[in-house]
């Protein structure tokens, strides 16, 4: 087992033997970790024991020769892309019953578009791949990825956000009458001119009518929409013209319409470093004066971001969100000095230009997990009033980021949101950084100051989490206090950068005997040039 798999307690982290052809996972393993079988190009079969409850993201991804899988009866969830790219997978067996198989979450990721398997052999029969995969009452995925038309049964009332994802040729969808939940994201990836057919005045019809995006595709609403679209076009033209007229004559001022209906127009207004997303009603007399006050504040170079936001709030001119689909193509702009402020609400992700040097964000928004990932020039970030959440990875590897302000309104900060930045000291109820180390509950989570060559972990720390110092190639020495009792899996792993670690000095505050009692995750020192740990009474081997 040790020669084939890298395991720790109940987790299989990695298949070490990349040439393995038949993998029998040991009993007692409960989690098959992310990308566990990455680069196992020779793998033809895999047997998963009953003890396994989770098959994590990309666990078997791109195992192109994998033709058969036996899944234990204990599996409860299959994470996204677990079998993506397994285009030889024809045989799937499940040790439990068909009823148990139906209860597993994430089965659609076992039957993604490239996997040829169409059934699962269970202990009490054969489960056939349906056209519509339903889990816990929700239509998770339409599984005929090559279909040009689809008909959905009347008994389906709810859809997931990925229901028709990967159905790139689907042009006509006939829906039942009882649909209560159908997010617009469910149709991501379909041709632009796809049509939705439903009964007029049905529950489905009313659900679709509430969505500005979906109602455009509903065939039975075409005549009604023609009038609404004309009104929306006039409203858009009026809003654009009025807002533009409020600008002083500057080259870096513009208005972009995000959405327009007969009742309101949502616009992105930009002047200098400031961008704001406003929702403007059909009656311009109700918002024109408010808009002028806000734009005057945005054009006043003496005002800070916080002062501008106070002006916006005082006018009660509503901020709006940017639809997720539009964020893929929409990019904000910085001023001449690469500064950017944004005032809006909702989730914001990949809309920020990579040349941004300073950013300030205000409004009831959530910062997505790839919003500023790898921004090499970003040096300052102000997360202002009413922002509620910063997703994991949001500012990961912003190597110049040293100045950070986060409002007390932020209630959640993701695990590696500020990994490998240049933040030495910071304190917030959701994030504590000392000596460049992100710390929570007496645990070192990750290194927040990428340029550090020497680290002294504070006394009282009890644990160094898994991969806490991953790919920290500049780190040459680390002092670990005797209070540490656990070092997580691959805490100092260099990943792809084999033989490039600089860590040649490890000092432990306790004795050799105490060091031997420290729980150390497998391969925690892989690729580390240091050969021993200096303790208070001698040296201990790694």
N, C-alpha and C positions, 0 to 999 in steps of 0.2 A: 504493500500500500504506500509506504513512504517513498518508494522509487517512482511511483506513477502519479500520486496525488499530493498536493500541499494542503494539509488540513489542520484545523485548530478546533479542538473540542467537537462541536456539531456542525461546523462549516467547512465545506470544500471550497477553498479559495482558488485553486488552479490545478489544471492537469499539467504536470511537469514534463511527462513523456509525450512530446509532440508527435511522436511516430506511432502512438498507440492506435490500434485498429478496432479493438473490442474493449470498451470501457465498462467495467462492473463497479459501480460506486458502492463503497463499503456501507454496511448496515450501521445505523447510528447517526449518519449524516442527516441533518435536517434542512440545511440551506445549501443550494448550489449557487455560488456567488457570481456576480457580474463577469461576463467574458471568461468564465472558468475554462472553457475549451477553445479559447482563441488560438489560432494557428495550428489546430489539430486537423490538418488537411487529410490525414490518412484514416481518420475515424470512420468506421462503417456501421457500428452498432453501439448502443448505450443501454445499460440496464440500471434503472433508478429504483432504489429500495423503498419499502413502505414508510420508512422513517422520514423521508424527505417531505417537507411541507411547502417549500418555496423553490421555484426555478427562476432565478433572477434575470435581470436584463442582459440580453445578448449572450446568455450562457453557452449556447451552441451555435451562435451566429456564424454563418459562412463555413460551416462544416459541410462542404459540398459533396463529400462522399458518404455522408451519413444516410443510410438507407432504412434503418429500423431502430425504433426506440420502444423500450418497455418502461412504463411509468408506474410507480408504486401507488397503492391505494391511499396513502396519506397526503398526497399532493393537494394543496388547497388553492394555490395561485400560481399562474404562469405570467411572468412580467413581460412588458413589451419587447419585441424583437428577439425573444428567446431562441426562436428557430428560424429567424429571417435568413435567407440565403442558403437554406438546406434544400437545394433543388433536386436531391436524390431521395428524399425521405418519402417512402411509399408505404411503409408498414409501421403502424402505431398500435401498441397494445397497452391496456390499462388493467392493473391487478384487481381493481374494485368493480363495483356494479355500475350499470348504466345510470342509476339514480345518483351515485356518488360522482360519476363523471360530469353529469349535468350541473352539479353544485360547484365545480371548479371555476374560479374566475380567470379570465384571460385566455380562454381556449382559442379565441380568434387569432392570437399570435402564434399558435401552433399550425393554423391553417391560413397563413398569409399567402399572397398571390403566387409565390414561386414554389411552395410546397405541394407536391403532387398527391399526397395522401388525401383520401376522400372518406375514410371511415376509421373507427377505433374499435378494436376487438376487446370487449369487456368480459368480465367473469360470467355474466349472464346473458350475453348477446352481443350484437354488433351495432354500434352507434354510427348512424350515417350523417355525414356532413350536410346540414340543411342549407337552404338558400339564405335564410335569415337566422343568424345565431342570437338566441335570446338568453340572457342571464339575469336572474332575479327580477324578471318582469320588464327588462329593458332590452330593446333591440340593439345589440352591441355592434354587429357588423353584418352587412350584406356580402355573402361569400362568393357570389358568382362575379369574379372580377372582370371577366371578358364580356359581360352582358351589355347590350345596347338599350334594353328596356327592362323594367322591373315592376312587379305587382306585389304590394304589401298586404297581407291578410288583415281583416277587420279587427282581430283580437289583439293586435299590437297597438299600444297606446303611448309608449315612450321610446325615444331613440337616444343613443349616446352621441357624443360629439364626433366620433369617428365612424359612424354608421355606414357611410358610402365612400369612405376613403379608399383610394386605390382603384375605384371603379371609373377608370379614366375614359371609357367609351360610353358610359351611361348617359343617355340623352332624354329618356322618357321614364318617369316614375309615377305609377298609379298608386295612390295611397288609400287606405281604408278610412272610414268615417269617424273614428273615435280617438284620434291622436291628440294628446294633451301637451306633450313635450316634444319639440323637434328643433334643436338648436341649429342655427345657420351653419355652424362649423361642420355639421354632419355631411355637408355637400362639398367640402373642400377638395379640390382636385378634379371636379367634374368639368365638362366643357362649358364655356360661358353661356351657351344658348340652351342649356338643359331645361326641360319642361316638367312641371309637377301637375298631375291631374287629380282632382278630388271633387267630391260632390259639393255643390254650392249650398251654403248655409249649414253644413255639417260642422261637428266639433273640430275636425281637421281644418276646414276652411277658415274658421274663426281663429284657430291657433296660428295659421300661416299669415293671416291678414295682419296680425300684430307685428310681424317681422318685416321691416322695410326692404330687407334684402331678398327674402324668400317670396314675398308677394309678387315681385317682378317676374318670377318664373312660373307662377300659377296660371295655367291656361284659362281657367274659368273666370279669372279676374281681369282679363285683358282689356275689356271695354271700360270697366270702372277705373282701371289704372291709367288709361289714356288721359282722362280728365285730371286725375290727381298729379300725373307727371307734368302736365302743362302748367298747373298751378305751382308745382314745385320748382319748375324751371324759371318762372317769373319771380318767385320768392327768392331763388338763388341769385338771379341777376340783380334784384333790388338790394339784397343783403350785401353782395360783393361790392356793388357800386357805392352804397352808403358807407361801408366800412373803409373802403379805399379813400373816399373823400375826406376822412378824418385824419389821414396821415399828413404830416409835414412832408414836403417834397424831398424825400431821401431815397437813394438808390437801393437801400437794403430793407425797404418796407414792402410787404406784399401780403395778399390774402389768398388762401387756398380753400376751396369748398370740399369738405369731407363727405357730407351727406346733405341731401335736400329732400324734404317732403312738403306736402301742402300746409303742414302745421308749423314747421320749423326748419332752419338751416343751421348746420354745424360747420363752423369755419375755423381754420388754423390761421391765426394772425401773427405775423412776424415783423419785428422791428429791432434792428441791431442784434444784441445777444438774447433778446426776449422773444419767446414764442408762447402763445396761449391758445387754448382750444375753447371756443365759446359756442353756446347753443342760443340761437336767435329766433324768437317767435315770429309768426306771420305778421303781427302788427308792429311795424318798426318804431312807431311812436312810443312804445313801451320800453324799448331798449336803446334807442339811438343816443340819448343823453348819457346813459350809463356806459355805453361803449366808448363815447368820447372821453369820459373821465378815466377809464381804464387805459386807453391808448395814450393819452397825455402822460399818464404815470409811466407806461412802458417806454415812452420816448424821452423821459427825463433821466439823463445819464447820472445825475447826482443821487438817485434813489437806489437803495439796495433791493435785493430780491424780496426780502421780508417786508419792506415798505411797500413795494408794488403789490405784493399779495394782500396786504391789509387794505389797500385801495380797492382791489378787485372784490374782496369780501364785503367791503362797506357798501358797494353799489348793488349787491345781490344779483349781478349779472352772472348767470349760471355757467360754470365750467363744464366741459363735456369730455368724453373719452374718445380715443382713436381706435376704431375697430381692429381686431387682431389681424384680419386678412389684409387690411390696408397697410399695416405696419411693415409688412414684408417689402413693400415697394416705396414707402414714404420715408424719406430721410430729412431730419431737421437740419438747420444750418447754424453755424456759429457766426460770431462777428469777426472782424478783421484780426482780432487777437486770439481767436479760437476759444472764446468764452460762450457759454450757453446757459440760459435759464428756461425752464419749462413750467407752465402753469396749466394743469389739466387734472383729470381724474381717471380712474380705471387702471388697468395693467399696462405698463409701458415696457417694451422689450427692445428689439433690434431696430430702433428708429434714430439712434444717436450717431453722428458722424465720428469716425475714428480719430480725426484730428483734434477732437475736443481736449482742451487743457484744463479748464475749470467748468464745473457743472453745478447748478443749483436747481432743486426740484421742489415744487410746492403744489399742494392740492391733495385731495383724498385719493391717492394713487398707490399702486403696488409696483415695485421695481422688479422686473422679470429676471430670470436666471442667466440670460445672456446679454443683458442690457449694456454692460461696459466690459465684458470679458476680453482680456488681452489688449486693452486700450493703452498703448505704450507711452502716450504723451500726457495722460490724465494725471494731474498733480494735486488737485483739490476738489472735494465733493462736499456739498452742503445738502443734506436731506432735511428739508424744511417742514414747516407746520402742516399737519393733517396727513402726511404720508404715513401709511400704516404698516407696510411690510417691505422687506428687502429679501428677495429669494436667494437661495444658495447659489454660489458661483457668480453673483451679479457683478462684482468688481474683481473677480479672481484674476491674478497676474497683471494688475495695473501697477507695474513696477516703479512708477514715479509717484504714485499716490501716497502722499505723506500728511496732508492736511485733511481732516475729516470732522464734520459736524453732523450729528444726527439728532433730530427733534425727539422730544419725549413722547410724541404721538406714535412713533414706531413701536409696534408691539411684538414684532418677530423679525429676526435676522437669521438667514440660512447658515448652515454649518460652515461652509468655506467661502462665504460671501466676500471676504477680504484677504484671502490667502495670497501670499507672495506679493504683497504691496510693499510700501516703505513706511508703515505705521509703527512707531516705537511705543507710544503710550496713548491709551484711549480708555474712556470709561462711560458706559451706558448700561442701563438695566439688562439689555439683551446682548451686550458685547463688552468684554473686558480684555484689554491688551496691555501687557506689562513686559518690558524688555523685548518687545517685538513678538511676544507669544500671545496668541489668542487663548484665553483661559475661561473655563466654566466648570463650576462644581468641583474645584480642585483637580481639574484635568487639563492638560495641554491639548488643545484641539488641532492647532496648526501654526505655522510660522507666518506672521503678518508682515514681517520686515525682511524682504527677500535678500537684501544686500548684507545681512549679518554673517560674519565669519566665526564669531564666538558667541556661545549662548550659555547663560547661567540660569537654570530653572529655579524659580523661587522655592524656598523652604515651605513645606506644607502641601505641595503638589503630591498627589497620590498615584496619578496615572498619566501616561503618555499614550494618546489614542493611536489607533491603527493609521499608518501612512501620514502621521503628523508632520514629518520632515521629508516627505517624498520629493525627490528631484531637487533637494537643496544642495546643489553642487558646490557652492561657495563655503559651506559650513565646514570649518576645520577642527573646532573643538567644542565640546559640550560638557557642562558640569551638571550632574544629576544628584539631587539631594537624597538623603537616606530615607526620606518620607515616601519616596516612590516605591510602590509595590507591584506595579504592572506596567509593562511596555507592550503596546499593541502590535498587531500583525504588520510586518514590513514598515515599522515606524521610520526607518532611515533608508528605505528602498530608493534606488536611483532610477527605477523604471527602465526606459529605453536607453538611458545614458550609462551603459555598462562601463566600468573601469574609469569613471570620471568623477567619482566622489572624492572630496578633499578631507573627509572626516578621519583624522589620524590620532585624535586625542579624546578619550572618554574618561571622565573622572567621576567616581561615585563617592558620595559623602559618608557612606557606611563602611563596614568591614567586608572582607571577602565572603565570610559566612552569610552576612546579610544580603550581599549581591546574589549569591546563589539561590536565595529564597524569592528573589524578584521574579514574578511571572513574565516570561518573555515570549512574545508571539513568534511563530516559525518564521525563519528567514528575515528577522528584524534587522540583521546586520549585513544583508546581502549586498555585495559590491562595496562595502566599507573597508578602506585600507587599514584601519586600526585593528590590531591583533589581540589586544588585551584591554582590560578596564583597570585603571588605577584606583585602588580603594585606600581607606585610611590606614590599613595595616599590611598592604601588599598589593600584588597584581592578581587579577582573575582573568582567566581565559574567556574569550567570546565563544 
